[in-house]
Amino acid sequence: MALTKTKKLLDLAQRRPMIRPRDLDKAGIPRNYLARLVERGQLYKIQRGLYSAHGVVPSEHMSLLEVSHLVPRAAICLLSALRFHEIGTQMPSEVWIALAGKAWAPKISHPPVRIVRFSAASLRFGLQVRRIAGGSIRVFSPAKTVADCFKFRHKIGADVALEALRECYRQKKATMDELWQAAKVCRVSNVMRPYMESLA
C-alpha cells in the first residue's frame, strides 16, 4: 500500500511543476509522504508548502505560479502582467502583485515580490484566471494592465507605460474601447487620451 501511495505521489509530481500539501489530500495521499520523499531525495522542497520532482522542466511562468500559490488573493500586475501577455520589452526581476489596500502582505523570500496596493474596484476590473502549466494564476487583462501602467507611471516609468500602450494596440491585445474603459476605471483617462488619439 505504501509503495502504491509513493508511486502515486511521484506520478503527480512528474505531471506538475509544483505540488502543495493540499494536492495530496485530493489524491488520497497522507501529507507526511512529502517529507519522506524529500528525505530520500525523490522530491525537493522549493519552499514551505511547495515541492517539486527532480528533473521536471519548470514552466516559463514558474515564479508567477509560485507566488500565486503562496498568495492566492493576489493578482499578477504591471511589469509581470506585461511579460505574461508578451507586451513590450520589460523583463522584471520581481513578481509584481496587486493586493487590496489593507490586505495582509506576506513575507516571501523567493521569488522576489513587489506589492502594489489597489482599491477594491480596481482589483475586480479586468481580472482574469488563466490556466498555465502546473495550475492557474490571477492576472489583469492587457487593457487593464496598460491602464495600471499609466496609473503607476511614477513607479515604473512613463516610457514603460507608453511602450505598453503602443505595443498592446499594435499587437491587437486590446481594442480602443477596452483601453478606454480600463483608463476610466483606473482614473487615468485624461492622461491616456492624447496618446490613444495619436494611435487611432
HELIX and SHEET records of a PDB file:
HELIX    1   1 ALA A    2  ARG A   15  1                                  14    
HELIX    2   2 PRO A   21  ALA A   27  1                                   7    
HELIX    3   3 ASN A   32  ARG A   40  1                                   9    
HELIX    4   4 MET A   62  LEU A   70  1                                   9    
HELIX    5   5 LEU A   78  PHE A   84  1                                   7    
HELIX    6   6 ALA A  120  ARG A  124  1                                   5    
HELIX    7   7 PRO A  142  LYS A  151  1                                  10    
HELIX    8   8 ARG A  153  ILE A  156  1                                   4    
HELIX    9   9 ALA A  158  ARG A  170  1                                  13    
HELIX   10  10 MET A  176  VAL A  185  1                                  10    
HELIX   11  11 SER A  189  LEU A  199  1                                  11    
SHEET    1   A 2 LEU A  43  GLN A  47  0                                        
SHEET    2   A 2 LEU A  50  ALA A  53 -1                                        
SHEET    1   B 3 ALA A  75  ILE A  76  0                                        
SHEET    2   B 3 VAL A  95  ALA A 100 -1                                        
SHEET    3   B 3 VAL A 113  PHE A 118  1                                        
SHEET    1   C 2 LEU A 127  ILE A 132  0                                        
SHEET    2   C 2 GLY A 135  PHE A 140 -1                                        
END                                                                             
